[in-house]
Amino acid sequence: MTNTTAIAAYWDAAAPGFDDEPDHGLRDAETRAEWARLLDGWLPPGPADVLDVGCGTGSLSRLLAEVGHRVTGVDLSPRMVERARLKLLAGGLTGRFLVGDAAAPPTGEERFGVVLCRHLMWTLPDPSAALRDWVGRLGPGGTLVLIEGRWGEAGSGGSPYAAGAGALPWRGGVGSGELAAAVRPLVADVRIEPLSDNALLWGRPVTDERYAVIARV
């Protein structure tokens, strides 16, 4: 089993340089605009209550807040959460950011119109339980957006990830078909949108599988 203290420490250490990746910091105007375009198509029209699980430094949260969505972000790393708060404040935006387990967010009985997750599934010791939890937090007609891929484990080119990570079910990422199959029994409708061919999203061409699963309850 992975240790949550060690996991939080890993992401705390990663926080200062996290936004250097084009798809993390969204500092390039074209990359930012492309993510905003996709989110606009995936989310329901009009302001929604959005739960951003594993929010990191809040780049997607900021895009959503800019168009009027009410965002709650959750991340296990206090340093990531602090950067997310500052990012929205710097833009004159409001958002709520909580330190906690993204697989079981500390939001009580609150229900959301959207649960958003990006590049998190590989870190979870029980991804099926997390999916059930997230779907259970959606109100009627709610939307689950999972932006995922199949890639190498974090830390492979630098500091190792938390002890026990080798036992994580989806440690190298998860293919779109497998993730959609895990989601399908929990929802009314599922679709897969491939993202690998859109270099604008990543700041460069990529060759691995990247995609979004969009599901509605």
Steps between C-alpha positions, in 0.01 A plus 500: 500500500614852429536745786295818471761701692767394251271574206422848631873560552574394141249746356601774744854466366370506141281807553758778435579372150166341418377782277812485282331225297292666225183303581540562875559873517310591180727801465490496121195683368424240231526209745280679751242586234486140374436362849234766554333401172487133594371566850227718356386210284513242776327693777133597512406854394464763768673521837540159666638377830821321401710268715858489367654191660879491505493866399876553524589865456151586381557576133177332385317640802601846390372446146166388640475789744573744219177401326290509814507145635513459878810291564604285795849352464639216710860380515704297747794742472475817714753675275300423188185629670674820605612563143148437375359755743758759400441434129132585528564798726750636247227488238245669723300178514333306778534132572511262793804278542529222756785276608377141494485165328378547143355148507272599790476880494421675831182667375243313710160445343540782247400417143657638184398547140846392381785291639824563309816291527821537299795260503418355841378144448848347495567624855196332659525175697133424429387685187166315485409624848599853401278489191205384709565779749517769232185385321323500835586867542326599177151641500233386251627539146853567625815459291820309576804612298813284518804625307739208495757303307740211485854606590794431728486538875591839646848510641641270231738773387576648842403443860310173556133505589375385841592156627245243393418677173593186308183339629268776373247346256543766232851621582593546133173668416189333362373447149180669389310177450584370847407825670175535306410141593557579867279810481219360285312302771483813717349746252240540227727602212873486423707628212872512428672797336857434373749775582837363388494670160439848642853629560369836619377335820844368595729766360655241268406192297447187711499133404334340803126458549326808645126546510197614695214285626182706536215334686156615607288358778 
